[in-house]
Amino acid sequence: MNQRLHNLQAWMKENGIEVSFITSSENVFYLSGFFTNPHERLLGLAMFQEEEPFLICPGMEVNDVKKSGWNHEIIGYSDIDNPWELVLTSINKRIGAVRNAAIEKEHMNVERYEELKSLFPSASFVSAEEKMRKLRMIKDAKELKVMEEACALADYAIEVGCSEIKEGRTELDVLNAVEYALKKKGVTEMSFSTMVLTGANAASPHGNPGNTKIQKGDLVLFDLGVVVERYCSDITRTVAYGDINDKQKEIYDTVLKAQLAAIEVSKPGATAAEVDLTARRIISDAGYGEYFPHRLGHGLGISVHEYPSMTETNQLVIEEGMVYTIEPGIYVPGVAGVRIEDDVFITADGAKVLTNFPKELQILK
Protein backbone atom coordinates (compact mmCIF):
# COMPACT_ATOMS: atom_id res chain seq x y z
CA MET A 1 0.00 0.00 0.00
CA ASN A 2 1.41 3.41 -0.94
CA GLN A 3 2.28 6.07 1.63
CA ARG A 4 -0.60 8.32 0.62
CA LEU A 5 -3.09 5.57 1.43
CA HIS A 6 -1.31 4.94 4.74
CA ASN A 7 -1.60 8.66 5.60
CA LEU A 8 -5.34 8.64 4.98
CA GLN A 9 -5.68 5.38 6.89
CA ALA A 10 -3.88 6.82 9.93
CA TRP A 11 -6.25 9.82 9.95
CA MET A 12 -9.23 7.46 9.81
CA LYS A 13 -7.97 5.46 12.78
CA GLU A 14 -7.37 8.62 14.80
CA ASN A 15 -10.91 9.82 14.12
CA GLY A 16 -12.85 6.57 14.29
CA ILE A 17 -13.78 6.63 10.61
CA GLU A 18 -14.56 3.17 9.28
CA VAL A 19 -14.68 3.96 5.58
CA SER A 20 -13.65 6.89 3.37
CA PHE A 21 -15.34 7.04 -0.02
CA ILE A 22 -13.36 9.39 -2.27
CA THR A 23 -15.09 10.41 -5.51
CA SER A 24 -13.34 13.41 -7.09
CA SER A 25 -11.09 12.58 -10.04
CA GLU A 26 -8.24 14.62 -8.55
CA ASN A 27 -8.26 12.91 -5.15
CA VAL A 28 -8.75 9.45 -6.65
CA PHE A 29 -5.66 10.16 -8.78
CA TYR A 30 -3.68 11.44 -5.79
CA LEU A 31 -4.38 8.26 -3.83
CA SER A 32 -4.32 5.66 -6.61
CA GLY A 33 -2.33 7.02 -9.56
CA PHE A 34 -5.36 6.57 -11.85
CA PHE A 35 -7.01 9.58 -13.48
CA THR A 36 -10.18 9.74 -15.47
CA ASN A 37 -13.05 12.09 -16.07
CA PRO A 38 -16.02 9.74 -15.57
CA HIS A 39 -18.58 12.37 -16.63
CA GLU A 40 -21.94 11.27 -15.20
CA ARG A 41 -20.69 7.81 -14.21
CA LEU A 42 -19.60 6.90 -10.69
CA LEU A 43 -15.91 6.83 -9.80
CA GLY A 44 -14.93 6.05 -6.24
CA LEU A 45 -12.10 4.83 -4.05
CA ALA A 46 -13.05 3.20 -0.76
CA MET A 47 -10.48 3.16 2.04
CA PHE A 48 -10.73 1.24 5.32
CA GLN A 49 -8.80 1.16 8.60
CA GLU A 50 -7.47 -2.37 8.06
CA GLU A 51 -9.22 -4.01 5.12
CA GLU A 52 -8.11 -3.85 1.49
CA PRO A 53 -9.25 -0.73 -0.38
CA PHE A 54 -11.16 -0.94 -3.64
CA LEU A 55 -11.66 1.31 -6.63
CA ILE A 56 -14.93 1.32 -8.56
CA CYS A 57 -15.06 2.69 -12.08
CA PRO A 58 -16.78 2.19 -15.44
CA GLY A 59 -15.89 -1.27 -16.76
CA MET A 60 -14.36 0.14 -19.93
CA GLU A 61 -11.63 1.75 -17.81
CA VAL A 62 -10.55 -1.28 -15.76
CA ASN A 63 -7.50 -1.94 -17.94
CA ASP A 64 -6.42 1.69 -17.59
CA VAL A 65 -6.64 1.36 -13.80
CA LYS A 66 -4.38 -1.69 -13.94
CA LYS A 67 -1.87 0.15 -16.12
CA SER A 68 -1.78 3.05 -13.64
CA GLY A 69 -0.21 0.84 -10.97
CA TRP A 70 -3.21 0.36 -8.68
CA ASN A 71 -2.72 -3.14 -7.25
CA HIS A 72 -5.81 -3.49 -5.08
CA GLU A 73 -9.32 -4.61 -5.99
CA ILE A 74 -10.93 -2.99 -9.05
CA ILE A 75 -14.69 -3.15 -9.49
CA GLY A 76 -15.80 -2.41 -13.03
CA TYR A 77 -19.44 -1.97 -13.95
CA SER A 78 -21.43 -1.67 -17.15
CA ASP A 79 -23.94 1.00 -18.11
CA ILE A 80 -26.79 -1.34 -17.18
CA ASP A 81 -25.41 -2.15 -13.72
CA ASN A 82 -26.30 -0.31 -10.54
CA PRO A 83 -22.83 0.65 -9.20
CA TRP A 84 -24.23 1.52 -5.78
CA GLU A 85 -25.26 -2.08 -5.21
CA LEU A 86 -21.67 -3.07 -5.92
CA VAL A 87 -20.43 -0.45 -3.45
CA LEU A 88 -22.81 -1.75 -0.78
CA THR A 89 -21.79 -5.37 -1.32
CA SER A 90 -18.06 -4.57 -1.27
CA ILE A 91 -18.24 -2.48 1.89
CA ASN A 92 -20.47 -4.95 3.73
CA LYS A 93 -18.08 -7.76 2.79
CA ARG A 94 -15.27 -5.88 4.53
CA ILE A 95 -16.77 -4.20 7.59
CA GLY A 96 -20.52 -4.81 7.73
CA ALA A 97 -22.53 -1.94 9.20
CA VAL A 98 -21.10 1.56 8.78
CA ARG A 99 -21.39 4.08 11.61
CA ASN A 100 -18.83 6.71 10.63
CA ALA A 101 -17.87 7.50 7.04
CA ALA A 102 -15.89 10.26 5.34
CA ILE A 103 -16.92 11.70 1.97
CA GLU A 104 -15.99 14.73 -0.12
CA LYS A 105 -18.96 16.90 0.79
CA GLU A 106 -17.98 19.71 -1.56
CA HIS A 107 -17.70 17.31 -4.48
CA MET A 108 -20.55 14.87 -3.88
CA ASN A 109 -23.90 16.04 -5.19
CA VAL A 110 -27.13 15.70 -3.24
CA GLU A 111 -28.41 12.78 -5.33
CA ARG A 112 -25.31 10.71 -4.62
CA TYR A 113 -25.30 11.63 -0.94
CA GLU A 114 -28.90 10.48 -0.65
CA GLU A 115 -27.94 7.24 -2.39
CA LEU A 116 -25.18 6.60 0.15
CA LYS A 117 -27.46 7.55 3.02
CA SER A 118 -30.05 5.03 1.84
CA LEU A 119 -27.38 2.32 1.69
CA PHE A 120 -26.06 3.13 5.18
CA PRO A 121 -28.99 4.73 7.04
CA SER A 122 -27.31 4.56 10.45
CA ALA A 123 -24.04 6.17 9.29
CA SER A 124 -22.79 9.63 10.12
CA PHE A 125 -20.92 11.38 7.32
CA VAL A 126 -17.97 13.71 7.93
CA SER A 127 -15.94 15.72 5.44
CA ALA A 128 -12.78 14.23 3.95
CA GLU A 129 -11.86 17.49 2.19
CA GLU A 130 -9.80 19.07 4.95
CA LYS A 131 -7.56 16.02 5.32
CA MET A 132 -7.15 15.58 1.55
CA ARG A 133 -6.27 19.26 1.14
CA LYS A 134 -3.57 19.03 3.78
CA LEU A 135 -2.14 15.85 2.28
CA ARG A 136 -1.97 17.39 -1.18
CA MET A 137 -0.64 20.71 0.10
CA ILE A 138 2.88 19.37 0.72
CA LYS A 139 4.61 18.26 -2.48
CA ASP A 140 7.25 15.54 -2.61
CA ALA A 141 10.34 15.49 -4.83
CA LYS A 142 8.57 13.62 -7.64
CA GLU A 143 5.69 16.09 -7.69
CA LEU A 144 8.10 19.03 -7.70
CA LYS A 145 10.01 17.64 -10.66
CA VAL A 146 6.83 17.31 -12.73
CA MET A 147 5.68 20.79 -11.75
CA GLU A 148 9.05 22.25 -12.74
CA GLU A 149 8.54 20.75 -16.20
CA ALA A 150 5.04 22.23 -16.40
CA CYS A 151 6.43 25.63 -15.37
CA ALA A 152 9.20 25.49 -17.98
CA LEU A 153 6.57 24.90 -20.64
CA ALA A 154 4.55 27.83 -19.31
CA ASP A 155 7.65 30.03 -19.64
CA TYR A 156 8.02 28.81 -23.22
CA ALA A 157 4.39 29.65 -23.92
CA ILE A 158 4.89 33.26 -22.81
CA GLU A 159 7.98 33.49 -25.00
CA VAL A 160 5.97 32.28 -27.98
CA GLY A 161 3.16 34.69 -27.17
CA CYS A 162 5.49 37.68 -27.09
CA SER A 163 7.00 36.70 -30.43
CA GLU A 164 3.51 36.57 -31.97
CA ILE A 165 2.49 40.09 -30.97
CA LYS A 166 2.20 42.32 -34.02
CA GLU A 167 0.01 45.29 -34.76
CA GLY A 168 -3.37 44.24 -36.10
CA ARG A 169 -3.21 40.68 -34.79
CA THR A 170 -6.09 39.73 -32.54
CA GLU A 171 -6.06 38.22 -29.06
CA LEU A 172 -7.29 34.94 -30.52
CA ASP A 173 -4.58 34.99 -33.20
CA VAL A 174 -1.89 35.10 -30.52
CA LEU A 175 -3.69 32.60 -28.27
CA ASN A 176 -4.00 30.07 -31.09
CA ALA A 177 -0.31 30.43 -31.97
CA VAL A 178 0.67 29.80 -28.35
CA GLU A 179 -1.42 26.67 -27.97
CA TYR A 180 -0.34 25.31 -31.36
CA ALA A 181 3.32 25.73 -30.37
CA LEU A 182 2.65 23.84 -27.14
CA LYS A 183 0.91 21.02 -28.97
CA LYS A 184 4.00 20.64 -31.12
CA LYS A 185 5.89 20.17 -27.84
CA GLY A 186 3.54 17.34 -26.90
CA VAL A 187 1.26 19.28 -24.54
CA THR A 188 -2.25 17.84 -24.61
CA GLU A 189 -3.96 19.93 -21.94
CA MET A 190 -3.89 23.44 -20.54
CA SER A 191 -4.48 24.12 -16.85
CA PHE A 192 -7.42 26.39 -17.74
CA SER A 193 -8.65 28.43 -20.70
CA THR A 194 -5.70 30.48 -21.94
CA MET A 195 -6.08 34.24 -21.67
CA VAL A 196 -4.55 36.83 -24.00
CA LEU A 197 -6.04 40.25 -23.29
CA THR A 198 -4.96 43.55 -24.83
CA GLY A 199 -5.52 47.21 -24.01
CA ALA A 200 -8.76 47.91 -22.14
CA ASN A 201 -9.58 44.19 -22.02
CA ALA A 202 -6.62 43.56 -19.72
CA ALA A 203 -8.38 45.58 -17.01
CA SER A 204 -10.82 42.68 -16.57
CA PRO A 205 -9.13 40.15 -14.23
CA HIS A 206 -10.93 37.21 -15.89
CA GLY A 207 -11.60 38.60 -19.33
CA ASN A 208 -12.42 36.54 -22.40
CA PRO A 209 -10.08 36.70 -25.40
CA GLY A 210 -11.72 37.68 -28.65
CA ASN A 211 -11.16 39.55 -31.89
CA THR A 212 -9.78 42.74 -30.35
CA LYS A 213 -6.74 43.85 -32.32
CA ILE A 214 -3.44 44.64 -30.64
CA GLN A 215 -2.32 48.24 -31.08
CA LYS A 216 0.82 50.20 -30.30
CA GLY A 217 0.70 51.53 -26.74
CA ASP A 218 -1.25 48.50 -25.44
CA LEU A 219 -0.38 46.42 -22.44
CA VAL A 220 -0.98 42.76 -23.31
CA LEU A 221 -1.74 40.31 -20.50
CA PHE A 222 -1.06 36.57 -20.78
CA ASP A 223 -2.48 34.15 -18.21
CA LEU A 224 -1.97 30.44 -18.92
CA GLY A 225 -0.90 27.12 -17.52
CA VAL A 226 0.29 23.74 -18.80
CA VAL A 227 -0.59 20.28 -17.48
CA VAL A 228 2.19 17.68 -17.26
CA GLU A 229 1.41 14.23 -15.85
CA ARG A 230 -1.75 15.69 -14.26
CA TYR A 231 0.11 18.55 -12.50
CA CYS A 232 -0.57 22.18 -13.39
CA SER A 233 1.45 25.34 -13.84
CA ASP A 234 0.01 28.86 -13.81
CA ILE A 235 1.78 32.00 -15.01
CA THR A 236 0.78 35.57 -15.80
CA ARG A 237 2.92 38.14 -17.57
CA THR A 238 1.98 41.58 -18.83
CA VAL A 239 4.06 43.09 -21.63
CA ALA A 240 3.99 46.38 -23.51
CA TYR A 241 3.58 46.62 -27.26
CA GLY A 242 5.39 49.80 -28.14
CA ASP A 243 5.88 52.67 -25.71
CA ILE A 244 3.35 53.07 -22.92
CA ASN A 245 2.42 56.17 -20.94
CA ASP A 246 3.68 57.14 -17.50
CA LYS A 247 0.51 56.00 -15.71
CA GLN A 248 0.70 52.55 -17.26
CA LYS A 249 4.38 52.33 -16.30
CA GLU A 250 3.61 53.39 -12.73
CA ILE A 251 0.97 50.68 -12.43
CA TYR A 252 3.34 48.04 -13.81
CA ASP A 253 6.16 49.05 -11.46
CA THR A 254 3.79 48.97 -8.47
CA VAL A 255 2.59 45.44 -9.26
CA LEU A 256 6.15 44.21 -9.78
CA LYS A 257 7.29 45.73 -6.48
CA ALA A 258 4.39 44.09 -4.65
CA GLN A 259 4.99 40.73 -6.28
CA LEU A 260 8.71 40.66 -5.48
CA ALA A 261 8.05 41.66 -1.87
CA ALA A 262 5.50 38.87 -1.43
CA ILE A 263 8.00 36.33 -2.79
CA GLU A 264 10.61 37.62 -0.34
CA VAL A 265 8.40 37.00 2.73
CA SER A 266 7.25 33.57 1.51
CA LYS A 267 9.11 31.24 3.84
CA PRO A 268 8.33 28.67 6.54
CA GLY A 269 6.81 30.31 9.62
CA ALA A 270 5.16 33.19 7.80
CA THR A 271 1.39 33.11 7.37
CA ALA A 272 -0.68 33.27 4.21
CA ALA A 273 -2.11 36.54 5.55
CA GLU A 274 1.36 38.08 5.92
CA VAL A 275 2.24 37.17 2.33
CA ASP A 276 -0.98 38.64 0.97
CA LEU A 277 -0.79 41.80 3.07
CA THR A 278 2.82 42.43 2.09
CA ALA A 279 1.74 42.88 -1.52
CA ARG A 280 -1.61 44.48 -0.71
CA ARG A 281 -0.08 47.25 1.42
CA ILE A 282 2.35 48.22 -1.33
CA ILE A 283 -0.48 48.50 -3.83
CA SER A 284 -2.71 50.37 -1.35
CA ASP A 285 0.07 52.78 -0.37
CA ALA A 286 0.51 53.62 -4.06
CA GLY A 287 -3.17 54.57 -4.25
CA TYR A 288 -4.43 51.51 -6.12
CA GLY A 289 -5.92 49.44 -3.29
CA GLU A 290 -9.45 49.47 -4.70
CA TYR A 291 -8.10 48.20 -8.02
CA PHE A 292 -6.66 44.99 -6.51
CA PRO A 293 -9.92 43.03 -6.09
CA HIS A 294 -8.75 39.44 -5.60
CA ARG A 295 -6.63 37.28 -3.29
CA LEU A 296 -2.89 37.23 -3.75
CA GLY A 297 -2.78 33.62 -4.90
CA HIS A 298 -3.74 30.00 -4.38
CA GLY A 299 -2.27 26.55 -3.91
CA LEU A 300 -1.26 24.66 -7.03
CA GLY A 301 -0.83 21.01 -7.95
CA ILE A 302 -3.16 18.42 -9.43
CA SER A 303 -5.78 21.17 -9.58
CA VAL A 304 -4.92 24.64 -10.78
CA HIS A 305 -6.70 26.09 -7.72
CA GLU A 306 -5.80 24.13 -4.61
CA TYR A 307 -5.59 24.71 -0.87
CA PRO A 308 -4.63 27.15 0.56
CA SER A 309 -6.24 30.40 -0.47
CA MET A 310 -3.64 33.16 -0.03
CA THR A 311 -5.83 35.85 1.52
CA GLU A 312 -5.26 38.64 4.01
CA THR A 313 -7.36 36.80 6.64
CA ASN A 314 -5.85 33.31 6.31
CA GLN A 315 -3.62 32.60 9.31
CA LEU A 316 -2.32 29.30 7.90
CA VAL A 317 1.40 28.96 8.61
CA ILE A 318 3.55 28.48 5.51
CA GLU A 319 5.34 25.12 5.47
CA GLU A 320 8.25 23.66 3.56
CA GLY A 321 7.00 21.75 0.52
CA MET A 322 4.06 24.00 -0.30
CA VAL A 323 3.50 25.28 -3.85
CA TYR A 324 1.36 28.33 -4.46
CA THR A 325 0.95 31.28 -6.81
CA ILE A 326 1.78 34.91 -6.11
CA GLU A 327 -0.23 37.08 -8.49
CA PRO A 328 -0.99 40.65 -7.46
CA GLY A 329 -2.75 42.82 -10.00
CA ILE A 330 -4.04 46.32 -10.63
CA TYR A 331 -6.97 46.82 -12.98
CA VAL A 332 -7.96 50.41 -13.74
CA PRO A 333 -10.77 50.59 -16.34
CA GLY A 334 -9.81 52.67 -19.33
CA VAL A 335 -6.19 52.96 -18.17
CA ALA A 336 -4.44 49.62 -17.70
CA GLY A 337 -4.64 46.08 -16.44
CA VAL A 338 -1.47 44.49 -15.05
CA ARG A 339 -0.97 41.16 -13.29
CA ILE A 340 2.30 39.36 -12.64
CA GLU A 341 2.14 35.76 -11.43
CA ASP A 342 4.70 33.16 -10.45
CA ASP A 343 4.52 29.68 -8.99
CA VAL A 344 6.71 29.25 -5.90
CA PHE A 345 7.92 26.18 -4.02
CA ILE A 346 8.68 26.70 -0.33
CA THR A 347 12.07 25.43 0.80
CA ALA A 348 13.68 25.63 4.24
CA ASP A 349 15.33 28.88 3.13
CA GLY A 350 12.38 30.54 1.42
CA ALA A 351 10.61 30.59 -1.92
CA LYS A 352 12.04 28.94 -5.01
CA VAL A 353 10.41 30.54 -8.05
CA LEU A 354 9.44 27.88 -10.59
CA THR A 355 8.28 30.19 -13.41
CA ASN A 356 11.19 32.15 -14.81
CA PHE A 357 10.11 34.24 -17.78
CA PRO A 358 11.50 37.78 -17.13
CA LYS A 359 9.30 40.09 -15.06
CA GLU A 360 11.03 43.37 -15.82
CA LEU A 361 8.78 45.29 -18.18
CA GLN A 362 9.16 43.89 -21.68
CA ILE A 363 8.62 46.56 -24.35
CA LEU A 364 8.05 44.82 -27.66
CA LYS A 365 8.58 46.82 -30.83
N, C-alpha and C positions, 0 to 999 in steps of 0.2 A: 504494500500500500504506500502511495507517495506521501511526502511530508505534508502537502496541503490538506490531504484527507485526514491525516493524523491531527493536524492543527484544529480542524473543524470538530473532529471526534473528541478531542480534549475539552473543547468549549462545551460540547453537549454533555459530557460527563459532569463537568463543574456545575452545570445549570439544570441537571435532571431532565434533559431533553432526550426522548427515546428515538425519535426519527426526525431528520431534516430532509425536506423535499424541495430541492433546488430546481427552478424552472426557467430562469433567464439564460439565454444562449451564452452570454458573457461569463456568468458564474459557473455554468456547466463546463465551459471550456477551461476556465481557471482550475477547476478541480479534476477534470478528466483528461484534458488535452484534445477533446473532440469539440469541433464547432460546426454548427449548422443554424440556418434560419428555418425553423419548422413551419413558418407561416401560421395557419390556423390549427395545425396539428400539435398534439401534446409532446413536449420534450421534458424529461425530468430525471434528476439524479437523487436517489434516496440513500441517505447515510445513517448508520446506526452506531450505538456505543460499542458494540462488540461484533455484531453479525456482519456478513459480507454486504457491501453496498451493491446497488444495481442501477443501471441506466436504462430508461425506457425511451424509445424513439420510433419514428416510422420505420417499418420493416425494410423499406428500400434503402435505408441508410445504415443498416447493421454492419455491412462490410466496411464502410467508412469508419465506423466506430472502432472496429478491430484494427484497422490500419493506423488509427491515431495513437495506439498504445494502451488503451483501456483494457485491463486484463481481468476485470470482474464480470459479473453476470450482465448480459445485454438482453433486454426484452424488446423484440421487434413486434409491431402490430400492423395489420392491414387497414385499409380504409373502411372495411366493414366490421372491424372489431371495435369493442368498447374498451379503450385503453385503461379506463378507471377500474374496471373489473380486474384487469391484470395487476394494477397497482395494489388494489385491496388484497388479492391473493398473495402477492409477493411479500407484502408487509406482514400480513397475518402469519405467513409461513415462518417468518423470522422472529417476531416479537408478540404476536397475538394482539390483544387490546392496546390501543394507543391512548395515553393520558396527556402527554405533553409533546407537541410537535412544533418544529420551526419551519416557516415558509417565508418566501420573499413577498411581503405584503404589498410593497410598492409595485411589484411586477405582476402578481397574480390578479386576474380580474375577478369580479364578483361571481360570475357563473362558475368558474373553476373552484373558487373558495367554497361555494355552496355544495359543489360536488364532493369535495374532500370532507366537508362537515357532515354530509349525509353518510359517507363511508365510515367516518369515525365520530359518531355523535357525542361521545363522552370526552373527546379530546379538547384540550386548550391549545390555541395556536399563538405562538410568539413570533416576533420578527427575526429573520436571519440576516437582514440587510446590514445592521450595524457591524456584526462580526465579519461578514464577507467584505465590507468596505475596508475594515482595518487590516484584514489579511492581504487584500490586494494593494493597499496603500504602500507597503514596503516592497520595493523591487529587489530581486536577486540579481546576481551577475549575468545570468542568461537573459533575463528580461531586459536588463540595461543594454546589453550588446545589440539586441534586436531593435530597441528603441533608438539607439545611436544610428543604426542603419536607416531607420525611418526618418530621422532628423536630417541625415545627410542628403537623402532624396528630396526632402522639403527645401533644403538650401538650394539644391540644383533647380528645383521648380521655380524658385524666385529668380534665380539667375536667368533661366529661360524667359520668364515673364518680362524681365527688364529688357532683354534683347529684342523682344517682340513689340515694344512700345514704339509706335510711329504715329505721326500726326494723321488723323483721319481713320485710324483703326478703331474698332469698337471694343468695348469691354469683352464681349463674347469672342471676338477674333483672338484676343490675347489669351483668354481662358482656354479656348480650344487648342491653341498652340501649346500651352503648358501641359495640358492633360495628354495630348498626343505624344509629346516628348517623353512623358513619364511612362506611357504605355510601351514605347520603344525600349524603355529600360526594364520592362517586365512588370511594372506596377499594374495591378488589376483592380485596386480599390482605393478611393480617397477616404480620408477620415470623416469628411462631411462635404457638402456642396461647396466647391471652390468659389471664392469671391475675388473678383477684379472690379474695383469701383473707382471711377475717375471724377475729378472736379467736385461738384456739389453732391454727387452720389456718395462720396466717401464720408460725408458727414452723417450718414445713417449707419450706426454700428453693425446692423445686420441687413444691409441693403442687398438687393437682388441685381446681379449683373444683367445688362441688356445691350441695346444697340446704341448707347451713348458713345459718341466719338471722342477720342482723346485729343486734347488741344494743348498747345504751348501754354505754360503757366499753370497747368493742372498738377495737383498732387494725386498720385495713383496708389490706391491701397490694395495690397494682396493679402488674403487670408486663406490659408490652405493647410492640408495635412495629408500624409501618405500612410497607408497601412502596410506593415510588413509582418508576416507571420502572426496576424491578428492584433498587433500592437500599433498604436497610433502616434503620429507626430502632429504638431500644430504650430504654425508660424504665421506671424503677421509682419509685413514690412510696408512702409509707405515711402514712395520715391517721388521725386519731382521730375516733370517733363519740361525742360526749359527752365528759365529763371522764374522764381516765385517771389511774391512780395514780402515785405518785412513782417507783416502779421502772420502769414503762413510760416515763415521761418521761426518766429518766436514760439508759435504753437509746437512746431516740430521739436525745437530745442528743449522746451518744457517737458514734453512727453519723454524724450530721451533721458533727460536728467532724472526724472521720476523712475523710469524703468531701471536705470543703472543703480540707483540708490536702493531700490527694492531687492535687486539681486545681491547687493553688498550685505544687506542684513539677513538674507536667507541662509540660516545656519542652525544646527541643532541647538535647542534651548529657546530660540525665538518663538513667537506665536504667529499664527496666521494673521491675527489682527495687527500685530506690529509691522509685518511685511506690507499689508495693504495700506496702513496708515502712513507709512514712510513715503510711499508714492503719492497718496491722496493729499497729504499736507503740502507737498511741493507744488502740485497742480492747483490746490486751493490758494496757496500763498501767491501764486502768479496771477490769480484772478479768474481761473477757469474751473473752479470747483463744480459749478452747476453743469458744466459740459463734460463731466466724467461720470456717466450715469450707471456704470456697472461695476461689479466686483473686480478685484485686481487679477484674479486668475482662478484656476481649478486644477484638481488632480488629473493625471493623464496616465493611460495605460491601455488595457484592452478596450476600454471605452474612451472616446475623446473627452468626455466630461465625467470625471470620476471624483470620488472623495479625496481630499476635502475641498470645500468652497473657501477660497481665499478672500474673506470679507473682513471689514473693520470691526466686526463683533465676534468673530470666531477666535476663541481662546485656545484652540488646539495647539499643542507644543510641536514645533517642527522636529522631525526625527531623521536620523541618517537613513538613507534608502528611499526617501520620498521623491517622487517626480511630480512637478506641477508647472503650470504656465505662469508667466508674469507678463501682463498685457495691458498696461495703462493706456488710456486714450482720451483725446479731446475732440469733440465734435461740435463745431460752431456752424449752424446752418448759414449757407450763403458765403462762408469764409473758407473753412477748411475742415477736413476730417483726417486725424492722424492717430494711428495705433501702432505700437511696436510690441511684438510678442516673441518671447523665447521660452523654450522648455528647459527646465533646470533639474538636475539630479543633486540631491543633498548628500554631501560627504561629511566626514568628521570635521573637515576644515572649512566647510561652507558650500556654496553652490557651484556646481560644474555646469556650465552652459552647454547644452547639447545642440542647439541650432546656432550656426555660425556665420550666416550671411551678414555682411557688414551692416552696422546700424547707423553709422555716420551718414548724414543726409546725402543720398545719391542724386546728383543732378544729371539727368540724361539729356543729351542734345539730339 
